[in-house]
Amino acid sequence: MPAKMPLKRGLECGLTMIELIMAIVIISVGIAGILLVMQITIKSSADPMISKQALAMAESILAEVMAKSCQGASCTGSFVETSPTCANRIFYDGVSNYTCFSGTPTSNVIQGSTTLGGSATTLQGYTATVTVTPMTIYNTISTVGIAMFKVIVTVTGNGISVSLDSYRSNI
C-alpha cells in the first residue's frame, strides 16, 4: 500500500473563524458610524424649514405693517382699536395700530394660523409681536428732525426666534 502524502498547507483557501468575526466587527463599526452621521444630518435638515417658516411669517407681518398709512406725527390711521384682544386687525389702517400686538398681556400676539391668508396650518406653533417705536432722525445740514417709526416684528415658536425691523416715516 502506498504511503499517504501529507497535504500542503499553502494550497488551502478560505478564512478562519477569527478572521470572519474581526471582519464582521470592523464592518459593523463602519456602518454604525455612517448611520450616526446620517441621523445628525437628517435631524438638522429640518431646522432650515422651521427658520424659513418663521422668516416668511415675519416678512408677511412686516410687509402688512409697512403698507399701512403713516399720516401725521403719530402715524395713526382713522381706525381706533377698542378691543383688548386686538381682534380688529383687518381694519387697521395706520402703522401705530399695531402697537396692540406688544405681547403684553401675553394674549396680545399675532397667531401663526392667522398669517399668510389665514390658512397657514404649518404656522400654528408660531406667535409674533410688533413693536412700534417713535423716533426723530436729524441730518447734518438741518436742525429740523424727521419723525419716524421703527417697526420690529419678532416671531417665536418651535424653538426659534426671528426679528425683522424697518423704519417708516410720513414723508
Secondary structure, DSSP 8 states (H G I E B T S, - for coil): --------GGG--S--HHHHHHHHHHHHHHHHHHHHHHHHHHHHHTHHHHHHHHHHHHHHHHHHHHTSB--TTTT--S-----TT-TTGGG--BGGGGGGGSSSSTT-SEEGGGSTTTT-GGGTT-EEEEEEEEEEE--SS-S--EEEEEEEEEEEETTEEEEEEEEEE--
